[in-house]
């Protein structure tokens, strides 16, 4: 009888723990949604206080900012987007929505399926641009054979050169090495060779590239188990100031003319302030990064 009472007690405790955990997770999700909804409202109110001008538009590597010279853009509360230069008026539409395609970018779990990649559209060119545009990368995460080794490399700085050379420095030593990348999408292989740093020397698979305002991350894996994550406090595209979110889309639509139709996209908001909105879109086809900035 005592055994049954004990078993019942354990069962009830497990139910209670599960209920609390589920409730806690639900509360966190509700708080996240509430925060995003508040951000959407804030950005919407800010955008409607235009007009705005386009001060930067890079499409597939080509700067096309001049196509919109003289145009003021008004993001109206009714969802219309009006561009006017005094003689020509072009009307489209706009909206701000919560991104329904958010990935597990913030997850630190390296034990998942090795085929669970977030880099389906990554290219070698994109990886090269990211690694070489920012200097002094540091090791945010290093797991080898279930051992966490990142603390062993605190203060080490990695600089990737476009010619394939790699320089690693610490407060007392420096190391010359090399890096190469081959493949495409979620099968890009990155070979690191650094004399006397055996923990890094290997063929890694590119798992993820994350770009935010003031932060860039490159995540490498081996068989879904070993993990190397480089972090940098720079931002590709030189985005500056304001708040940031990668979970909200700034949607723009123009049917015509052709120059304006190129603005049609579900842009990610990289930064925003009362006087500047900076947007980014990564092409699902070739991994090109398009940039769009409105200012007033």
LOSE-993698 format. One line per field, with one value per residue: residue number from 1; residue in one letter; chain; x negated, y, z of N, C-alpha, C in turn. Coordinates in steps of 0.001 Angstrom, whole numbers, always signed. Example, Ala and Ser with C-alpha at 12.3 -4.5 7.8 and 13.67 -1.06 7.14 Angstrom:
<atoms>
pos = c(1; 2)
code = c(a; s)
unit = c(A; A)
n.u = c(-13190; -12850)
n.v = c(-5690; -2250)
n.w = c(+7800; +7080)
ca.u = c(-12300; -13670)
ca.v = c(-4500; -1060)
ca.w = c(+7800; +7140)
c.u = c(-13200; -12900)
c.v = c(-3300; +30)
c.w = c(+7800; +7870)
</atoms>
This chain:
<atoms>
pos = c(1; 2; 3; 4; 5; 6; 7; 8; 9; 10; 11; 12; 13; 14; 15; 16; 17; 18; 19; 20; 21; 22; 23; 24; 25; 26; 27; 28; 29; 30; 31; 32; 33; 34; 35; 36; 37; 38; 39; 40; 41; 42; 43; 44; 45; 46; 47; 48; 49; 50; 51; 52; 53; 54; 55; 56; 57; 58; 59; 60; 61; 62; 63; 64; 65; 66; 67; 68; 69; 70; 71; 72; 73; 74; 75; 76; 77; 78; 79; 80; 81; 82; 83; 84; 85; 86; 87; 88; 89; 90; 91; 92; 93; 94; 95; 96; 97; 98; 99; 100; 101; 102; 103; 104; 105; 106; 107; 108; 109; 110; 111; 112; 113; 114; 115; 116; 117; 118; 119; 120; 121; 122; 123; 124; 125; 126; 127; 128; 129; 130; 131; 132; 133; 134; 135; 136; 137; 138; 139; 140; 141; 142; 143; 144; 145; 146; 147; 148; 149; 150; 151; 152; 153; 154; 155; 156; 157; 158; 159; 160; 161; 162; 163; 164; 165; 166; 167; 168; 169; 170; 171; 172; 173; 174; 175; 176; 177; 178; 179; 180; 181; 182; 183; 184; 185; 186; 187; 188; 189; 190; 191; 192; 193; 194; 195; 196; 197; 198; 199; 200; 201; 202; 203; 204; 205; 206; 207; 208; 209; 210; 211; 212; 213; 214; 215; 216; 217; 218; 219; 220; 221; 222; 223; 224; 225; 226; 227; 228; 229; 230; 231; 232; 233; 234; 235; 236; 237; 238; 239; 240; 241; 242; 243; 244; 245; 246; 247; 248; 249; 250; 251; 252; 253; 254; 255; 256; 257; 258; 259; 260; 261; 262; 263; 264; 265; 266; 267; 268; 269; 270; 271; 272; 273; 274; 275; 276; 277; 278; 279; 280; 281; 282; 283; 284; 285; 286; 287; 288; 289; 290; 291; 292; 293; 294; 295; 296)
code = c(x; x; x; x; x; x; x; x; x; x; x; x; x; x; x; x; x; x; x; x; x; x; x; x; x; x; x; x; x; x; x; x; x; x; x; x; x; x; x; x; x; x; x; x; x; x; x; x; x; x; x; x; x; x; x; x; x; x; x; x; x; x; x; x; x; x; x; x; x; x; x; x; x; x; x; x; x; x; x; x; x; x; x; x; x; x; x; x; x; x; x; x; x; x; x; x; x; x; x; x; x; x; x; x; x; x; x; x; x; x; x; x; x; x; x; x; x; x; x; x; x; x; x; x; x; x; x; x; x; x; x; x; x; x; x; x; x; x; x; x; x; x; x; x; x; x; x; x; x; x; x; x; x; x; x; x; x; x; x; x; x; x; x; x; x; x; x; x; x; x; x; x; x; x; x; x; x; x; x; x; x; x; x; x; x; x; x; x; x; x; x; x; x; x; x; x; x; x; x; x; x; x; x; x; x; x; x; x; x; x; x; x; x; x; x; x; x; x; x; x; x; x; x; x; x; x; x; x; x; x; x; x; x; x; x; x; x; x; x; x; x; x; x; x; x; x; x; x; x; x; x; x; x; x; x; x; x; x; x; x; x; x; x; x; x; x; x; x; x; x; x; x; x; x; x; x; x; x; x; x; x; x; x; x; x; x; x; x; x; x; x; x; x; x; x; x)
unit = c(A; A; A; A; A; A; A; A; A; A; A; A; A; A; A; A; A; A; A; A; A; A; A; A; A; A; A; A; A; A; A; A; A; A; A; A; A; A; A; A; A; A; A; A; A; A; A; A; A; A; A; A; A; A; A; A; A; A; A; A; A; A; A; A; A; A; A; A; A; A; A; A; A; A; A; A; A; A; A; A; A; A; A; A; A; A; A; A; A; A; A; A; A; A; A; A; A; A; A; A; A; A; A; A; A; A; A; A; A; A; A; A; A; A; A; A; A; A; A; A; A; A; A; A; A; A; A; A; A; A; A; A; A; A; A; A; A; A; A; A; A; A; A; A; A; A; A; A; A; A; A; A; A; A; A; A; A; A; A; A; A; A; A; A; A; A; A; A; A; A; A; A; A; A; A; A; A; A; A; A; A; A; A; A; A; A; A; A; A; A; A; A; A; A; A; A; A; A; A; A; A; A; A; A; A; A; A; A; A; A; A; A; A; A; A; A; A; A; A; A; A; A; A; A; A; A; A; A; A; A; A; A; A; A; A; A; A; A; A; A; A; A; A; A; A; A; A; A; A; A; A; A; A; A; A; A; A; A; A; A; A; A; A; A; A; A; A; A; A; A; A; A; A; A; A; A; A; A; A; A; A; A; A; A; A; A; A; A; A; A; A; A; A; A; A; A)
n.u = c(-824; -1946; -3827; -2234; -1093; -3378; -4107; -1911; -2270; -4661; -3786; -1816; -3462; -5043; -3102; -2379; -4825; -5152; -2905; -3510; -5835; -4869; -3063; -4819; -6377; -4351; -3662; -6031; -6011; -3726; -4580; -6674; -5221; -3595; -5541; -6536; -4215; -3902; -6206; -5633; -3474; -4777; -6711; -5037; -3598; -5725; -6614; -4555; -4874; -6052; -7106; -9491; -12810; -14718; -17875; -19712; -19956; -20671; -20738; -21090; -23863; -24274; -24308; -21491; -20438; -20139; -17951; -15732; -15922; -14856; -12307; -9729; -8575; -5550; -4212; -1180; +1582; +3690; +2559; +1599; -1154; -2827; -4726; -6256; -7463; -6919; -6094; -5443; -3478; -3487; -1890; -1779; -1716; -1987; -3026; -3457; -4522; -4531; -7142; -6542; -8247; -10290; -13399; -15340; -17390; -18531; -19020; -21086; -21590; -23504; -23185; -21354; -19749; -22022; -21298; -19673; -19700; -20174; -20881; -20110; -20112; -22595; -25702; -29063; -30153; -28650; -29380; -32134; -32052; -30942; -32792; -35169; -34526; -34303; -36463; -38580; -37194; -35772; -35740; -32728; -31501; -32678; -32720; -34063; -33996; -32032; -33090; -33291; -35077; -35451; -36256; -38947; -39952; -39552; -39922; -41293; -41673; -40345; -41134; -39950; -41089; -40575; -42173; -42381; -44028; -44598; -44715; -45487; -45405; -46498; -46853; -49473; -50500; -50757; -49302; -49624; -47506; -45142; -42140; -39476; -36619; -34003; -31373; -27768; -24740; -23314; -25470; -28055; -31440; -33887; -37215; -39539; -42791; -45194; -48229; -49335; -46914; -44998; -42364; -40785; -41467; -40092; -37533; -34746; -31148; -29153; -26670; -25015; -24438; -24220; -23010; -22867; -22096; -25043; -26057; -27395; -27288; -28794; -28171; -29478; -29529; -30199; -29058; -26747; -27432; -30078; -30895; -31485; -31419; -31717; -31826; -31117; -31355; -30451; -28531; -27339; -26972; -27004; -25040; -23543; -22778; -19583; -16875; -16628; -15359; -14929; -12645; -10463; -8716; -9000; -6921; -6796; -5174; -5157; -3622; -4431; -6419; -9217; -11596; -10588; -9208; -11236; -11594; -9751; -9223; -9498; -10881; -13447; -13616; -16346; -17360; -15868; -14760; -13588; -14288; -15425; -15161; -16347; -16733; -16876; -17295; -17686; -18380; -16535; -17393; -20134; -21458; -22194; -22538; -20305; -19950; -18178; -17485; -15613; -15289; -14651)
n.v = c(-1194; +1251; +1471; +1899; +4354; +5938; +5731; +6977; +9516; +10321; +10274; +12283; +14423; +14548; +15181; +17701; +19078; +18919; +20346; +22871; +23432; +23454; +25551; +27633; +27732; +28429; +30947; +32328; +32253; +33775; +36233; +36800; +37035; +39201; +41170; +41309; +42135; +44650; +45874; +45846; +47635; +49968; +50397; +50679; +53029; +54830; +54662; +55825; +58510; +59953; +62111; +59674; +59154; +57202; +56235; +54292; +51557; +48413; +45994; +42700; +43002; +45326; +48821; +50703; +53065; +55595; +55401; +56258; +58866; +62012; +61183; +61075; +58943; +57835; +56129; +55131; +55065; +53521; +51421; +51935; +52777; +55480; +56965; +59955; +62475; +65067; +65430; +62914; +60243; +57272; +54367; +51911; +49211; +48477; +46770; +45692; +42840; +40030; +37792; +34640; +32609; +32042; +30802; +28410; +30103; +31019; +28801; +26701; +24093; +21464; +18862; +17904; +16509; +15949; +16762; +18903; +21805; +25381; +26682; +26494; +28119; +29255; +30529; +30141; +32575; +34344; +33492; +34066; +36868; +37629; +36636; +37935; +40621; +41440; +41977; +40415; +38080; +36105; +33170; +31909; +29541; +26276; +22967; +19822; +16430; +16183; +17885; +21096; +23716; +26413; +28290; +27907; +29416; +32069; +35442; +34982; +35970; +35814; +36277; +36316; +36122; +37262; +35936; +33402; +33000; +32796; +34410; +34079; +35456; +35944; +37242; +36643; +35045; +34277; +32846; +31386; +30422; +28752; +28880; +27312; +27012; +25037; +23758; +24044; +25649; +23806; +22177; +23175; +22938; +23736; +24104; +24289; +25165; +25411; +25900; +24302; +24628; +22436; +21901; +23286; +22570; +20994; +19553; +21319; +21658; +24179; +25505; +27655; +31135; +34125; +37395; +40415; +43724; +45028; +42531; +39513; +36108; +32956; +29651; +26481; +22931; +19448; +16474; +16984; +17015; +17908; +21348; +24646; +27984; +31130; +34526; +38006; +41498; +43180; +44430; +43255; +45346; +47672; +48672; +51025; +52312; +52729; +50382; +46767; +43908; +40576; +39281; +40416; +41394; +43781; +44613; +45314; +46369; +46957; +47060; +48107; +50876; +49030; +49614; +50263; +47958; +46296; +46810; +45324; +43103; +40891; +42309; +42021; +43641; +45392; +47567; +50363; +53710; +56972; +58413; +56775; +53750; +50578; +47906; +44434; +41736; +38335; +36489; +33663; +32119; +32485; +33407; +36081; +39270; +41788; +45270; +47906; +51222; +53645; +57112; +60156)
n.w = c(+0; +831; -1138; -3367; -2687; -2679; -5374; -6528; -5508; -6755; -9395; -9380; -8785; -11074; -12963; -12014; -12326; -15111; -15925; -14880; -16326; -18954; -18737; -18148; -20498; -22260; -21265; -21801; -24590; -25051; -24041; -25825; -28219; -27572; -27300; -29932; -31261; -30122; -31101; -33850; -33900; -33033; -35065; -37258; -36627; -36649; -39311; -40750; -40489; -42536; -45334; -46751; -48031; -50365; -49545; -49945; -52029; -52831; -55143; -55833; -55701; -57138; -57051; -57029; -56186; -57338; -59058; -57752; -57158; -55994; -55347; -52942; -50381; -49106; -46478; -46002; -43657; -44531; -45854; -48362; -50458; -51496; -53973; -54920; -57051; -57582; -60196; -61106; -59925; -58170; -57160; -54666; -52296; -48754; -45746; -42347; -40792; -38526; -38744; -40044; -40474; -38747; -37726; -35765; -34754; -32382; -30916; -28965; -29213; -30152; -30716; -32461; -35429; -38034; -40521; -40185; -41252; -41499; -43747; -46401; -48653; -48769; -50075; -51346; -52017; -50446; -47868; -47979; -48308; -45852; -43930; -44646; -44645; -42046; -39295; -36799; -35633; -33013; -30891; -30130; -29522; -29059; -29531; -29147; -29475; -27427; -25548; -24123; -25326; -25688; -23743; -23588; -25587; -25174; -25932; -28273; -31638; -34888; -38242; -41435; -44704; -48092; -49906; -48956; -46813; -43255; -40186; -36834; -33660; -30293; -26950; -26514; -28574; -32119; -35057; -38226; -40853; -43027; -45040; -46787; -48936; -50277; -52395; -52006; -50776; -48116; -47988; -47883; -47539; -45235; -44882; -42396; -41596; -39272; -37895; -34979; -33700; -33131; -32421; -34141; -36687; -39341; -41469; -41845; -41867; -43186; -41260; -40593; -41194; -39535; -39490; -37932; -36671; -35479; -34873; -36050; -37044; -37650; -38085; -37740; -38327; -37525; -38526; -37068; -34415; -33343; -32950; -34113; -33576; -34790; -33811; -34288; -33702; -35681; -38478; -41507; -44231; -42874; -41111; -38937; -35690; -33940; -33210; -33397; -35160; -36157; -36641; -37751; -40647; -43248; -45574; -49005; -51969; -55382; -58478; -60908; -62215; -63739; -62255; -59744; -59144; -58439; -55808; -54538; -52024; -49144; -46781; -44293; -41179; -40150; -38714; -37031; -36612; -35632; -37820; -39711; -41572; -41973; -44151; -45154; -47441; -48101; -50863; -51900; -53949; -54929; -52722; -52613; -51026; -50588; -50025; -48445; -47674; -46006; -45363; -43505)
ca.u = c(+0; -2831; -4464; -1269; -972; -4595; -4029; -917; -2873; -5606; -2997; -1215; -4538; -5426; -2036; -2495; -6023; -4876; -1944; -4218; -6750; -4068; -2519; -5929; -6693; -3250; -3789; -7142; -5567; -2796; -5363; -7373; -4241; -3196; -6653; -6557; -3058; -4208; -7195; -4931; -2706; -5715; -7312; -3965; -3366; -6904; -6702; -3501; -5191; -6957; -7637; -10826; -13558; -15624; -19274; -20559; -19277; -21609; -19974; -21984; -25209; -24318; -23719; -20482; -19831; -19820; -16666; -14650; -16299; -13784; -11022; -9369; -7727; -4613; -3601; +89; +2232; +4626; +1806; +1065; -2511; -2818; -5995; -5945; -8608; -6417; -5453; -4990; -3025; -3436; -1218; -1908; -1163; -2982; -2512; -4467; -3962; -5420; -7702; -6042; -9242; -11417; -14131; -15865; -18701; -19094; -19207; -22472; -21620; -24321; -23046; -20254; -20017; -23041; -20695; -18829; -20497; -19486; -21704; -19729; -20375; -23905; -26670; -30453; -30372; -28069; -30240; -33374; -31761; -30718; -34015; -36239; -34087; -34454; -37747; -38641; -36196; -36154; -35065; -31603; -31166; -33529; -32489; -34740; -33815; -31180; -33803; -33184; -36456; -35541; -36977; -40387; -40360; -39133; -40923; -41846; -40996; -40510; -40940; -39861; -41447; -39957; -43081; -42375; -44891; -43923; -45611; -44919; -46259; -46097; -47653; -50876; -50951; -50087; -49319; -49257; -46786; -44415; -40762; -38878; -35213; -33525; -30023; -26693; -23602; -23624; -26584; -29287; -32495; -34889; -38421; -40395; -44126; -45912; -49317; -49334; -45569; -44374; -40927; -40094; -41829; -39152; -36589; -33491; -30017; -28482; -25314; -24169; -24981; -23267; -23425; -22028; -22786; -26022; -26426; -27406; -27636; -28976; -28073; -29983; -29262; -30718; -28151; -25730; -27911; -31064; -30362; -32349; -30618; -32442; -30977; -31780; -30516; -30238; -27335; -27477; -26105; -27254; -23825; -23912; -21783; -18220; -16578; -16715; -14613; -14949; -11410; -9396; -8884; -8523; -6486; -6607; -4726; -4875; -3422; -5160; -7274; -10176; -12509; -9882; -8858; -12381; -11481; -8756; -9871; -9216; -12169; -13710; -14005; -17622; -17388; -14908; -14729; -12627; -14760; -16038; -14719; -17288; -16121; -17736; -16655; -18611; -17722; -16411; -17972; -21596; -22037; -22561; -21972; -19831; -19878; -17290; -17444; -14784; -15625; -13917)
ca.v = c(+0; +2398; +1575; +2508; +5766; +6587; +5826; +7991; +10813; +10642; +10540; +13605; +15419; +14677; +15931; +19092; +19657; +19066; +21429; +24130; +23670; +23828; +26887; +28575; +27876; +29160; +32336; +32914; +32460; +34901; +37451; +37054; +37512; +40547; +42073; +41497; +42940; +46028; +46378; +46103; +48876; +51084; +50631; +51163; +54444; +55573; +54697; +56675; +59923; +60342; +61179; +59143; +59021; +56049; +56661; +53163; +50366; +47515; +44858; +41690; +43536; +46552; +49964; +51320; +54143; +56719; +55213; +56820; +60237; +62996; +60630; +60925; +57763; +57974; +54881; +55599; +54194; +52613; +50366; +52367; +53316; +56441; +57601; +61151; +63359; +66369; +65313; +61536; +59556; +55815; +53834; +50489; +48885; +48105; +46255; +45179; +41615; +39158; +36757; +33313; +31632; +32201; +29558; +28216; +30736; +31231; +27535; +26305; +22638; +20942; +17412; +17541; +15818; +16646; +17298; +20031; +22971; +26632; +27313; +25912; +29043; +29884; +30353; +30398; +34012; +34982; +33177; +34826; +38271; +37811; +36395; +38887; +41996; +41730; +41568; +40024; +37125; +35353; +31885; +31967; +28177; +25238; +21648; +18703; +15165; +16516; +18769; +22519; +24200; +27828; +29061; +27770; +30340; +33424; +36420; +34664; +36682; +35147; +37155; +35555; +36939; +36840; +35046; +32088; +32941; +32964; +34840; +33959; +36114; +36032; +38252; +36221; +34274; +34439; +31612; +31519; +29265; +28944; +28407; +27158; +26613; +24454; +23237; +25031; +25408; +23219; +21245; +23919; +22407; +24735; +23451; +25176; +24645; +26364; +25209; +24286; +24771; +21209; +21886; +23939; +21950; +19946; +19925; +21666; +21959; +25433; +25243; +28839; +32496; +35049; +38781; +41370; +44969; +44925; +41154; +38540; +34782; +31874; +28417; +25319; +21667; +18188; +15365; +17386; +16822; +18948; +22644; +25811; +29179; +32395; +35702; +39274; +42634; +44070; +44097; +43350; +46398; +48862; +49200; +51759; +52977; +52228; +49073; +45730; +42674; +39703; +38505; +41224; +41670; +45042; +44148; +46365; +45862; +47809; +46250; +48766; +50417; +47982; +50030; +50198; +46561; +45646; +47024; +44383; +42045; +40828; +42710; +41906; +44897; +45277; +48633; +51429; +54845; +57972; +59033; +55813; +52357; +49796; +46630; +43453; +40515; +37332; +35772; +32228; +31407; +32477; +33892; +37485; +40107; +43080; +46251; +49041; +52171; +54850; +58146; +61418)
ca.w = c(+0; +879; -2447; -4266; -2307; -3144; -6827; -6832; -5207; -7834; -10596; -9238; -8860; -12475; -13632; -11575; -12956; -16530; -16078; -14635; -17440; -20105; -18488; -18252; -21911; -22876; -20855; -22539; -25957; -25031; -23854; -27082; -29185; -27154; -27618; -31368; -31631; -29720; -32058; -35106; -33716; -32943; -36377; -38123; -36305; -37063; -40771; -41316; -40258; -43612; -46335; -46651; -49283; -50428; -49548; -50331; -52559; -53485; -55646; -56431; -55759; -57943; -56375; -57877; -55405; -58214; -59744; -56944; -56817; -56070; -54918; -51539; -50180; -47992; -46013; -45471; -42682; -45219; -46510; -49651; -50471; -52600; -54308; -55693; -57275; -57993; -61510; -61290; -58715; -58327; -55978; -54339; -50984; -47759; -44476; -41426; -40233; -37771; -39617; -39680; -40908; -37839; -37505; -34414; -34792; -31061; -30226; -28752; -29201; -31242; -30745; -33326; -36682; -38805; -41730; -39817; -41572; -41758; -44769; -47677; -49753; -48603; -51151; -50968; -52138; -49266; -46726; -48135; -48035; -44419; -43165; -44964; -44397; -40626; -38743; -35378; -35180; -31826; -30749; -29196; -29148; -29630; -28949; -29807; -28736; -26267; -24627; -24400; -25332; -26045; -22731; -23840; -26650; -24843; -26335; -29589; -32717; -36178; -39390; -42672; -45853; -49345; -50626; -48325; -45632; -41972; -39128; -35502; -32676; -28899; -26266; -26440; -29726; -33404; -35841; -39632; -41357; -44276; -45055; -48109; -48909; -51524; -52287; -52062; -49893; -46815; -48126; -48060; -46689; -44880; -44377; -41616; -41310; -38427; -37220; -33510; -33140; -33629; -32159; -35251; -37956; -39736; -42517; -41193; -42735; -42844; -40771; -40496; -41153; -38929; -39606; -37228; -36408; -34416; -34563; -37133; -36565; -38619; -37322; -38467; -37640; -38061; -38217; -36117; -33051; -33073; -33350; -34032; -33869; -34745; -33632; -34527; -33328; -36818; -39238; -42948; -44740; -42080; -40530; -37733; -34861; -33880; -32664; -34415; -34996; -37317; -36576; -38319; -42067; -43807; -46895; -49999; -53266; -56529; -59681; -61991; -63312; -63419; -61194; -58471; -58906; -57806; -54362; -54023; -51257; -47711; -46235; -42857; -40545; -39464; -37715; -37277; -35695; -36094; -39055; -40633; -41565; -42760; -44480; -45815; -47937; -48622; -51950; -51715; -55071; -54975; -51471; -52675; -49978; -51040; -48950; -48732; -46560; -46092; -44376; -43619)
c.u = c(-865; -3500; -3528; -1114; -2179; -4552; -3038; -1485; -3831; -4858; -2391; -2260; -4968; -4389; -2143; -3670; -5774; -3936; -2616; -5133; -5992; -3519; -3597; -6290; -5621; -3326; -4899; -6752; -4622; -3543; -6097; -6413; -3808; -4282; -6692; -5392; -3265; -5209; -6534; -4164; -3633; -6286; -6269; -3702; -4514; -6944; -5705; -3749; -6158; -6694; -9095; -11496; -14445; -17054; -20233; -19673; -20293; -20851; -20911; -23383; -25352; -23619; -22783; -19760; -19364; -18492; -15528; -14958; -15104; -12432; -10892; -8384; -6874; -3963; -2301; +764; +3200; +3912; +1272; -331; -2631; -4187; -5704; -7195; -8192; -5722; -4875; -4621; -2877; -2891; -1422; -1248; -2282; -2279; -3697; -3854; -5008; -5843; -7219; -7006; -10492; -12076; -14629; -17250; -19347; -19353; -20676; -22636; -22397; -24169; -21951; -20714; -21002; -22471; -19799; -19631; -19600; -20195; -21374; -20111; -21738; -24795; -28071; -30733; -29836; -28942; -31531; -33164; -31638; -32031; -35071; -35833; -34302; -35811; -37590; -37437; -36699; -35295; -33978; -31239; -32138; -33301; -33215; -34594; -33121; -31885; -33641; -34553; -36576; -36320; -38489; -40893; -39794; -40249; -41589; -41002; -41360; -40207; -41070; -40136; -40835; -40847; -43187; -43300; -44089; -44962; -44876; -45896; -45644; -46973; -49135; -51398; -50210; -50289; -48893; -48562; -46110; -42990; -40295; -37422; -34820; -32123; -28997; -25599; -24017; -24719; -27875; -30305; -33577; -36073; -39288; -41717; -44889; -46972; -49215; -47976; -44710; -42870; -40131; -40346; -40884; -38374; -35224; -32401; -29358; -27029; -24427; -25006; -23897; -23833; -22410; -22772; -23751; -26425; -26342; -27883; -27782; -29097; -28492; -29739; -30059; -29783; -27107; -26159; -28936; -30572; -31397; -31543; -31482; -31445; -31807; -30819; -30404; -29003; -27603; -26482; -26224; -25968; -24173; -22712; -20442; -18090; -16611; -15759; -14722; -13657; -10220; -9713; -8283; -8203; -6187; -6166; -4477; -4729; -4240; -5489; -8361; -11097; -11856; -9483; -10001; -12387; -10527; -9449; -9332; -10549; -12254; -14153; -15290; -17751; -16326; -15036; -13734; -13021; -15354; -15433; -15652; -16769; -17116; -16890; -17713; -17871; -17694; -17040; -19481; -22256; -22483; -21847; -21602; -19649; -19005; -17211; -16551; -15238; -14717; -14575)
c.v = c(+1254; +2605; +2251; +3994; +6546; +6785; +6911; +9384; +11250; +11020; +11931; +14705; +15652; +15457; +17410; +19779; +19911; +20222; +22771; +24467; +24140; +25230; +27947; +28831; +28692; +30638; +33038; +33203; +33647; +36223; +37821; +37623; +38936; +41564; +42366; +42368; +44412; +46655; +46715; +47413; +50089; +51431; +51186; +52645; +55315; +55735; +55673; +58160; +60456; +61755; +60801; +59180; +57789; +56559; +55513; +52027; +49570; +46249; +43917; +42253; +44835; +47675; +50700; +52452; +55284; +56600; +55917; +58244; +61178; +62497; +60646; +59785; +57961; +56622; +55253; +54565; +53213; +51495; +50738; +52956; +54189; +57072; +58769; +62011; +64750; +66347; +63920; +60923; +58071; +55227; +52320; +50226; +48469; +47533; +45818; +43985; +40870; +38011; +35389; +32215; +31731; +30860; +29496; +28829; +30845; +29937; +27193; +24799; +22141; +19443; +16948; +16822; +16628; +17219; +18494; +21317; +24194; +27386; +26783; +26799; +29717; +29602; +30625; +31897; +34751; +34740; +33984; +36293; +38530; +37690; +37461; +40336; +42408; +41219; +41160; +39200; +36431; +34107; +32002; +30579; +27222; +23949; +20613; +17481; +15394; +17399; +20222; +23169; +25706; +28666; +28983; +28801; +31749; +34406; +36132; +35361; +36049; +36150; +36352; +36485; +36368; +35894; +33661; +31957; +33263; +33320; +34764; +34587; +36018; +37086; +37916; +35561; +34689; +33173; +31927; +30247; +29572; +28445; +28311; +26736; +26072; +23900; +24351; +24661; +24843; +22166; +21987; +23421; +23464; +24014; +24492; +24472; +25712; +25599; +25404; +24563; +23617; +21170; +22487; +23253; +20803; +20428; +20084; +21901; +23250; +25148; +26481; +30106; +33399; +36462; +39671; +42693; +44755; +43519; +40289; +37207; +33813; +30577; +27244; +24057; +20531; +17078; +15714; +17285; +17899; +20269; +23736; +27025; +30420; +33544; +36955; +40402; +43655; +43595; +44279; +44376; +47676; +49503; +49906; +52329; +52283; +50878; +48043; +44589; +41869; +38929; +39260; +41519; +43031; +44753; +45326; +45727; +47009; +46900; +46785; +50185; +49459; +48361; +49882; +48765; +45813; +45846; +46025; +43219; +42031; +41055; +42419; +43257; +44668; +46348; +49662; +52498; +55841; +58572; +58050; +54422; +51587; +48369; +45746; +42299; +39600; +36498; +34278; +31434; +31315; +33044; +35335; +38265; +41451; +43998; +47416; +49922; +53354; +55826; +59356; +62474)
c.w = c(+0; -470; -3432; -3982; -2808; -4649; -7247; -6598; -6292; -9100; -10553; -9337; -10297; -13253; -13299; -12253; -14439; -16784; -15899; -15801; -18667; -19958; -18636; -19705; -22619; -22536; -21620; -23981; -26049; -24895; -25134; -28120; -28859; -27492; -29105; -31838; -31272; -30675; -33389; -35023; -33711; -34316; -37346; -37890; -36786; -38582; -41383; -41090; -41300; -44106; -46099; -48022; -49213; -50543; -49859; -50827; -53356; -53858; -56383; -56663; -56525; -57195; -57342; -57155; -56297; -58936; -59014; -56487; -56997; -55607; -53395; -51402; -48936; -47695; -45298; -44578; -43331; -45968; -47875; -49461; -51712; -52756; -55244; -55842; -57746; -59329; -61756; -59953; -59009; -57043; -55859; -53003; -50043; -46537; -43634; -40704; -39416; -38672; -39154; -40100; -40056; -37592; -36082; -34298; -33432; -30302; -30120; -28805; -30395; -31398; -31693; -34574; -37513; -40095; -41450; -40000; -41737; -42872; -46152; -48859; -49660; -49812; -50615; -51009; -50918; -48047; -46785; -47811; -46536; -43648; -43409; -44710; -42951; -40143; -37284; -34933; -33917; -31706; -29687; -28683; -29823; -28853; -29793; -28921; -27400; -25241; -25068; -24233; -25545; -25025; -22925; -24846; -26421; -25197; -27661; -30670; -34056; -37299; -40677; -43860; -47129; -50139; -49998; -47139; -44380; -40923; -37791; -34509; -31295; -28245; -26277; -27703; -30988; -34220; -37268; -40093; -42671; -44125; -46510; -47933; -50274; -51311; -52382; -51070; -48558; -46892; -48477; -47042; -46487; -44235; -43677; -41329; -40537; -37641; -35706; -32877; -33656; -33408; -33310; -36581; -38284; -40948; -41882; -42243; -42264; -42468; -40862; -40569; -40597; -39016; -38911; -37149; -35246; -34057; -35812; -36577; -37732; -37838; -38200; -37651; -38272; -37582; -37162; -34675; -32665; -33653; -33139; -34464; -33679; -34605; -33850; -34191; -34454; -37567; -40715; -43471; -43946; -41589; -39229; -37010; -34839; -33229; -33774; -34113; -36272; -37437; -37152; -39778; -42417; -45271; -47814; -51311; -54237; -57739; -60850; -61511; -62820; -62269; -59828; -58130; -58229; -56294; -53718; -53328; -49843; -46991; -44741; -42319; -39770; -38402; -38050; -36206; -36267; -37436; -40064; -40441; -42492; -42904; -45229; -46319; -48510; -49653; -51682; -52844; -55009; -53733; -51505; -51573; -50579; -49838; -49363; -47497; -46899; -45012; -44567; -42757)
</atoms>
